[in-house]
Amino acid sequence: MGGEVQQEKSESTDQQVGNPEALDIEVPGIPTQRVVETEAASTSGRRHPISDLYELWTLDVLPTLGYTVAMVFETGPKEFKGVPSRITDVLAELHYRTGYDPDYLSVTQRRALVEPLLGKSEGTEHSDEAATFHQAAMGLRKAAVDYTQRSFSTGESQLRNAFRDASQTMYAHLTNLEGSVSQNALARLATHFSDVVTVLQNRQYCSGLGLPPAPDGVWPRFGIVDGDGAALVAELCNRASSLDETMTAPRIDASKFLAVQRIADFGAASLDEIRDDPAMTDDARANKVIDVVYRWWTAVRDSRSVPSQP
């Protein structure tokens, strides 16, 4: 692909975004959303590759929709007349490279690469409780819930120490995962993910769908939740059902995608905190990390309570 496109990808990936201006956004079927950045967000990048990998894997619906993004364009000459050539080049890559290029893996290939490390994506409905990562994550989140939802101050120290124990277990698992294999998996996901985001941030492409574009910058990562972006994902999930090759694409609505974004953000932020300091000998720091992990749990809970489309 041309140097101009590669340069734009690099600038988009490296761009740092401060607190965005909040905008009221109407999304059919869900309450008005605002472009917000969560407290867990770190717009300069995650501190550890395994946290980046978790976030991308949780948001895997985007590369899964890459083929749909390209096919919708190719079958809509009237609607997409104004799409610039730099975007059409990206769309061609999404169509013709997926499944045949190490930077554009198919759904099956991505699962074979990442599931041995992190289990099934927490952005999908699954019952993969046997995976070692999921067992460690559930133990960590349960310890945060037990501490946060305690009825009395009695036992506070013991519950905090129980969280520290769960943190040490997660830390040991994360250090086992780190290295060439997990870094290779991250490299294999990054370009595909970034290309789909680039298209969804393009105003001319999104006009062809009859929708506003997703926010510029690091959306949908790092806690940047946005109603317009969620509406785009929901629309493409609906369109995927008519394309035989994309039947593996999850059919989720805007509310579901917003919940998945929170899982990705707070989960990755939790892993960063655990990887940095699993012992948390300072009680104030332990309480801060417990709060982040508890919000990871609430995001998972909320995602499970938002039904996927039939």
N, C-alpha and C positions, 0 to 999 in steps of 0.2 A: 504494500500500500504506500502511497505517496508520503514524502517527508512532511508535508503540511499536516496530514492526518496524524502521523506519529507524534509531531510536536504538540498538537492540540491535546492528544491523549496524555502526554507527559504533564502538560500544564494543568489539565483537569485533575490528574491524580495527585499532583503535588500541592494544589491550591489549598491554602489555609483559610478557613472561614470563621469569622468571629460570630457573636450572637446576632442572628439574622433579625431583621425587622419583622415583627409579627403581622400577619395578614389574615383577615377573615376570609375563609374559603368555603364555598358551598359545595357539598358532595351529596348527590342524591342518595337518600336512604340512611344517612348518618348525620349526627349533629354537626353544626359548623365547626370546622377544624381551623387551627392556627398553625402557621409555620413556627415551630418551636425547637429549641435545642435543649435536650435533657441535661440534668446535672452530671450524668455519667459521661456525656459526650467529650471526646478529646479530638478536636478537629485537626490536630497536627499529626495524628496517626496513633495506632495502638502501640503500646510499649513492647509487646512481645508478638512474634509471628503467629504463635498458636492462638492468640486472641483474635488476630486478623482473620485467621483461617476459620475460627468459629463464627465470626460475624458474616463472612461471605457465604459459608455453608448454610447458615440460618436463612439468608436471603437468596437462596439458590433458585427461587422462583424466577428471578430475572434472567439468568442465562437459559433457564428452561424455556422461557418465552422468546428467546432470540430468533428461532426459526419463524415463529408467528409474526414477530416484528417485521422480518424481511418479507414474508409472503403477503402480508396485508398491504405492504407498499407495492409489491410487484403486480398485484391484482387490482390496484386502484389508480390507474393512470390519470383519471380526472381529479381525484381527491388530492393527489400528491404531486401536482405539477411543479410546485415551487420548491421542492426539497433540493438543497444544494448538493453539488457533486461530492463534497467531502463526506456528507452523510450517506449518499448512495453507495460510495465505496465501502463504508462500514457495513451497510446493509448487505452488500454482496459477500463480504467476509462471513457475516452471520449465516447466510444461506448456504454458501458453497463449501465453507471450511468446517462447519460443525460436524464432528464425528470423524474428521479426516486430518486434523491438525492438532498438535499437542497443546496449542493455546485455545482451542475451541472444542473441548470434549463434549461428547453426547451425554445425555442424562445417565445412561448406563455406565459410561466410562467414569463420570464424576463420582457416582455412587461406589464403584469398585475402588476408586482412589481414596475417598475420604471416609467412607463408613468404617473401615478397619481402625481408623484413628478416633473419630468422634461419634460413631454410630449414625443412625438416621438423623437427618436434619430436623432440628427443633422448630423449623418453620413449617413443618408438615405434620399432619395427623399421623401418629405412629404409637406403637406400644412396645418400643424397643428398649425395655428396661433391663435387658440382659447385658447390653454393651457396658464395658467398664467405665467409659466416660460418663454415661448417663447415670450409672449407679453412684459415682462420686458426686456428680452434680446434684442428684436428688438428695443425697445425704447432706451436702452443704446447704442447700435451700431449706431442707427441713430444720436444720439446726438454727438457721436464721429466723424461720417462722416460730420455732419454740421460744427463742429468746424474745422476739418482738411481741408475741401475743401472750406472754406470761401474765398471769392475773395479779400477782403480788411481787414485791421486791425480793421476797424470800426466794433463794435459789438463783438470784441474778448472776452471781459470780460463777456458779456451777454451769449454768446454761451458756454463759460466755465462753467458759473453758471447753464446753462441748463443741461450740462453734470452732474454736481454735483447733480442736482435734480433727474435725471434719475438713478444715482448711489444710491441715498437714497432709491428710489423705489425698485431697485434690492436688496439692503441690507435688506430691510424689508421682501422681499419675501424669501431670503436665510435663515434668522433667523427663519422664520416660518417652513421651511423645515427641519432644523437641529433637531437632536435628535435620539431617538431609531429607528424610522422607516427608516430614510435615512442611518443610520449606519448599520442596518440589511441588507438593499439593497446592500450596498457596500460589506459587507461580503459575500453575496450570489453570487456576480459577480466575486470576486477576484480570487478564486481558478480555476474556469473554464477558465477564461481569461489567467491566468498564465500558465496553463497546455498546452494550444494551443501554446502559445509563446515558451514554453520549447521545444516542438516538432519542431517548425519552426526554432529554433536556432541549431538544431542537424544536423551536416554535413551528417551523414549516411542516415538519413531520406530524406533530401533534395536531396541527390544524386539520390535517387530512383525516384524523380520527374525530374531529369535532370537539376537541378538548384542549385546555391550556397545557403548556409543558410543565414538566417537573422542575423544581428549583435548580438553579445553577449550583456549582460547588460540589460538596461531598455527599449530597443526597444520593441514596437513601440510608447512608451509613451515619455513624457517630451521633445518633439521636435526632437527626433532622427529619422529623415526621411532618408530613404535608398532605393535605387533602387532595390537591391536584395530582400529585404523584401516585397516591393510592388509587384514585379514580382511573388513571391510565393503566395500572396493573390489573385492576378489576375488568376493564374493558377488553384488554388483550387476553385475559383468561377466558372471557366469554367467547371471543373470536377463535381461540385455539380449538374449541370443541368442534368446529366445522372443518378442521384440517387433520386428516388422518395421521400425519407424521407427528403431531404434537398432542396426542391423546394422553401423554404422560404429564402434561402440564397441569398443576393443581388448579382447581377452579375456586378461587377465593374472592371475596368481595373486599371493598375498601376498608371496612372496619377490621376485617381479619388481617389485612396487610399491615395496617397501623399497629396492631398488636404484635405481629411478627417483627416489625422494626424495633419495638421496645425489647423484645426477647434478645434480638441481635445486639442491641446497644448495651443493655444492662448485663447480659451474659458476658460479652467481651470485656466490659469494664470490670466485672467481678474477677475474671480470670487474670487480668492485669494486676489487680490488687493482691490476689493470692500468690501469683508468681513473684511479685516484688517482696512480700513480707508475710509468709504463711504463719509465723508465730504470733505476730501482733501483740507483743508484750505490753504495750501501752493500751490501757482500757479505752481511752478516747478514740484511738485509731481502730481498735477492734469494733467499737460501736459504729464507726463510719462505714467500715467494710460490711458489717452486718446489714446496714441500711441499704447499701447497693445490692447485696445478694437478695435481700427481701424483695426489693423492687424487681429483680430478675424473676423471683417466684411469682409475684403478682402478674407480671407480663405473661408468663406461661399459663397461669390460671385463667387470665382473661382471654388468651388465645383459644384455650380449650372450650371456653364458654361461648365463643362466637362461632356459630356453625358455618362450615364451608357450604358453598352452593351445592345443591343436589346434582 
